[in-house]
Amino acid sequence: MSATILYQARAPHASAAVAEGNDLWVLTSELPAASGWEVRPEGACRGEVCVPIPRGRQAEFLRDGPARFNLAALARLLGQPVIREDAHGVWSFGESAAAGGSVSLQAPDFALPDLDGRVHRLSDYRGRKVFLVFWASW
């Protein structure tokens, strides 16, 4: 069975990965193309950042001497959200909240006119409570 891997902002990657329950076993040779990670003696590495494989848990991450790597186990170790769709074999890996991605509790500034045509900017109300109501038809 094959899988499509959606790893953060990378392009979708059609993979010969094998899904087993909550695990996704990717060929170590295709791991860099699928996720940007590669297996080195130091552990799983992406550029200069290496994540050591925890002692005593090598079988959870590597198999077939080590021809396959469990990308889902790495995601769990890093606290990355993983969503899978079994019928079509699609696995999506998100950014870890601990990585300090672009998550913010502050809304971006924008400007909109009111019913009388006066333009209001969200930044005009900074420091005050604002209740935003929006709607979309899709």
N, C-alpha and C positions, 0 to 999 in steps of 0.2 A: 504494500500500500504506500502511496505517496502522500505528502503533506505540502501545504502552502504555508510558508512562514512569513508573518508580518512582524518584523522586529523594529519597534519604535518607529522612527521616521524613514527607515530604509525601504527601498523598493521591495515589493513582494518577491519571494524566492520559492520557486518550485523545487521541492526537496524529495530525496529518496528516504526521508526520515521514517522511523517506525514508531507509531503511537502505541503505548501500553498503559492503559488507565490514565493517570495524571502525569505520565512521563513521556517525553518526546526524545527519542534516540536519533541523533543526527550523525551522519558520517563526519569524522573529524576533518576529513579533507574538504568538505563543503561548509564546515562551520564558519570560516571567515566570510564567505560570500553570503551566507544566510543571516549572520548576526554581527559580524565584525570581531567576534571572539575567536581565539585560537588556543589550542592546548599546547602548553610548554611545560618544561620540568617544574616551573614555579607554580603552575596551576592553570586556570583559565585566564587568558590575558587579552586585553583590548588596548592596543597601543602600548603605552608605558604602564598602564594599570593592570596589575595581576591580582587575582583572587585565589588564594590557596585552597586546594580541596581539603576539607576537614579530615583530620586523622581518623582512621577507622571507618570512613564513609566513602572510600574510593569506588566501591562497587555501585554506589548510588549515582555516581557521576560518569564512570568509565566502564566500558565492557568490550569484549572481543579484542583485547590486548593492545592498546586502546583504540580500536577502529571506530567506536561510536561514543558520543558524548551526550549526556542527558541535559539538554538545554532547559527543560522545565525545572530540573533540580537546581540549576544555577539561578534561575529566576526566583525560586523560592528562597534560596540562600540570600539573594540580594534584595528581597522584598518587592520584587517586580510583580505587578498584576499580570495574570495570564488568563486569556479567554480562549476556549477552543470550541470549534463547531465540528462535531464528529462526522456528520453525514457527508460533508465535503472535504474533511481533513484540513481545516484551516485553523492555525494557531496564531494568536496575536499576543505579543509581548509589549507591555507598556513601560513607561519610565517609572523608576522607583521614586516614591515620595521623599525618601531620605536623600536621593541624589540632588535634591534642590532644583528640580526642573523649573518650568515656567509657571508653576502653580502659585497663584496669588489670591488673597482675599480682598484685594482692592480692585474695583471695577475700573476699566479704562475710561478716560475722559471722552465725552462725546457731546455734541450740540444738536438740539432739536427745537423746532418752533412749537409754541403752544397754539391754542385755537385762535388767539388774536394775532398770531404772526411774530410775537416776540421770541427771540432765540434765547434758550436757556442752556447753559453748560453744566455738566455734572460737577465740574470743579468749583463752580460758584457756590455749591452747597457743602463743600468740604468741611468736615468737623461737625456737621449736623446730620441727624438721622434723615435718611431719604428712603422712601418706599417706591421701588420701581415696578411697574406693571407693563408687561409686554405680551404680545400675541403674534403668532405666525400661523398661516393657513396650511402649511404643509404638514 
